[in-house]
């Protein structure tokens, strides 16, 4: 049987016990020209919360009674005359939160399991890593000696953003919640400074760590932290709007920036970025980041939890902050 997480009800605020239903359905048979993939790992990302909402967005909302949308990585265990994919290949793509998926291979890509651990292909070499790469380089347009401030600096995207900025010669300040995450950014990732938003005044801390102002602010959280960062922009600063996890579960009182006039005063820009816009260049980015990983310039961390039955509790770690690096759910049941 194929264990699946089925989307049943659009949540108001944090998803609850009624949002999804765990079902066991027959394993699908691949049609002509399709393959059957047995998922090993599922990617858990903040963007998934936005996909549950109705309304206009960059992607269609998940339909009620569909398998919960998510990135996945797994092994091809059966083919039905597929022209390019064979049994034993490993693929990553939009497989959803389930143990098996049948597909014609569209929007999936082959990966090499002997080069890096599989979870890394849905983390540093997957959507989060690509988001960090193109967000900081193409949208943030970082230059050597820039002061870069990144919120969610211990997370899947922010940790890579900060490391890429260091590789490019920037002064990097990371924001996260708690002493453990701040120590991780400072001592393991090599950031130049850290801010613990849980224990200090965010405005005062940004002034302390960025006394001459911010050239690039990479925003993963929105809300109060975005507002505080806007107040310290330098001339021609760039603000990259990647996410707003502090606001995703608040439908009534979404907080926008009060300090937006700083953009005008400092001739700064604030631009949203969606990683799908850069799909054609993923391979180029993966090659460069793979080189950084191989030489130790870039570190990858995956926070892995076991069992599709534990999907909701694991997913909510995205919003409680109870994780470091990339959040991954293992769904392969060992025989």
Buried (B, 14 or more C-beta within 10 A) or exposed (E): EBBBBBBBBEBEEBBEEEBBBEBEEEBBEBEEEBBBBBBBBBBBBBBBBBBBBEEEEEEEBBEEEEBBBBBBBBBBBBBBEBEEBEEEBBBBBBBBBBBBBBBBBEEBBEBEBEEBEBBBBBBBBBBBBBBBBBBBBBBBBBEEEBBBBBBBBBBBBBBBBBBBBBBBEBBBBBBBBBEEBBBBBBEEBBBBBBBBBEEEEBBEBBBEBBEEBBBBBBBBBBBBBBBBBBBBBBEEBBBBBBBBBBBBBBEEEEBEBEBBEBBEEBEBBBEEBBBEEBEEEBEEBBEBBBEBBEEEBBBBBBBBBBEBEEBBEBBBBBBEBEBBBBBBBBBBEEE
